């Protein structure tokens, strides 16, 4: 009976740890995607790049979108700039998040050691 209780305790601990890791991953991806989305909206709306908030969002999002900007040239959509590199970044980060979730689930699976 004792071995069964220990196994159950260990399993609950693994599941709690997995849930926390998944929560942290979700928070991280939501923050990154949100920052990039705000950047896209500000650029599309024609926000003043010299304004404090716009400048802050640009600086905050630059490390996340920088690697993707050389891939596509920005396009004009009804006279408004559309950053395709930023949209690509959002897609790539979403795929990376999915892969990370799958890896966490595999690492903390019920059958895992």
C-alpha positions in Angstrom: 0.0 0.0 0.0 2.8 2.4 0.8 4.4 2.0 -2.6 1.1 2.9 -4.3 0.8 6.1 -2.1 4.4 7.1 -3.0 3.7 6.6 -6.7 0.5 8.6 -6.5 2.3 11.4 -4.6 5.1 11.5 -7.1 2.6 11.5 -10.0 0.7 14.5 -8.5 4.0 16.3 -8.0 5.0 15.7 -11.7 1.6 16.9 -12.9 1.7 20.1 -10.7 5.2 20.8 -12.1 4.0 20.2 -15.6 1.1 22.5 -15.1 3.3 25.3 -13.8 5.8 25.0 -16.7 2.9 25.1 -19.2 1.5 28.2 -17.4 4.8 29.9 -17.6 5.2 29.0 -21.3 1.7 30.3 -22.0 2.3 33.6 -20.2 5.6 34.1 -22.1 4.1 33.4 -25.5 1.1 35.6 -24.7 3.3 38.5 -23.7 5.5 38.2 -26.7 2.6 37.8 -29.1 0.8 40.7 -27.5 3.8 43.0 -27.8 4.2 42.1 -31.4 0.5 42.6 -32.1 0.6 46.1 -30.5 3.6 46.9 -32.7 1.7 45.8 -35.8 -1.4 47.8 -34.9 0.6 50.9 -34.0 2.5 50.8 -37.3 -0.7 50.1 -39.3 -2.5 52.9 -37.6 0.3 55.3 -38.5 1.3 56.1 -34.9 4.0 58.7 -34.4 7.3 56.8 -34.0 8.6 59.6 -31.8 5.8 59.2 -29.3 6.9 57.6 -26.0 4.6 54.6 -26.0 5.3 53.8 -29.7 9.0 54.1 -29.1 8.8 51.9 -26.1 6.8 49.2 -27.9 9.3 49.3 -30.8 12.3 48.9 -28.5 10.5 46.1 -26.5 9.5 44.2 -29.6 12.7 44.6 -31.7 14.5 41.6 -30.3 11.6 39.4 -31.1 10.8 40.7 -34.6 14.3 41.7 -35.7 15.3 38.3 -37.1 12.2 38.1 -39.3 12.2 41.6 -40.9 14.7 40.8 -43.6 12.5 38.0 -44.8 9.7 40.1 -46.3 9.5 43.8 -47.3 6.8 45.8 -45.5 3.7 46.2 -47.7 1.3 49.0 -48.0 -2.3 48.1 -47.4 -4.7 51.0 -48.2 -1.8 53.4 -47.6 -0.9 51.8 -44.2 2.3 49.9 -43.6 1.9 46.2 -42.8 4.9 44.5 -41.3 4.9 41.1 -42.8 8.1 40.2 -40.9 6.2 40.8 -37.6 3.4 38.6 -38.8 5.9 35.9 -39.6 7.4 36.3 -36.2 4.0 35.8 -34.6 3.5 32.6 -36.6 6.9 31.2 -35.8 6.5 31.9 -32.1 3.2 30.2 -32.1 4.7 27.1 -33.7 7.6 27.2 -31.3 5.1 27.4 -28.4 3.2 24.4 -29.7 6.5 22.4 -29.9 7.5 23.5 -26.4 4.1 22.4 -25.0 4.5 19.0 -26.6 8.0 18.6 -25.3 6.8 19.6 -21.8 4.0 17.1 -22.0 6.4 14.4 -23.1 8.9 15.2 -20.4 6.3 15.0 -17.7 4.1 12.3 -19.1 2.5 9.8 -16.7 4.7 7.0 -18.0 7.9 9.0 -17.8 10.6 8.1 -15.3 
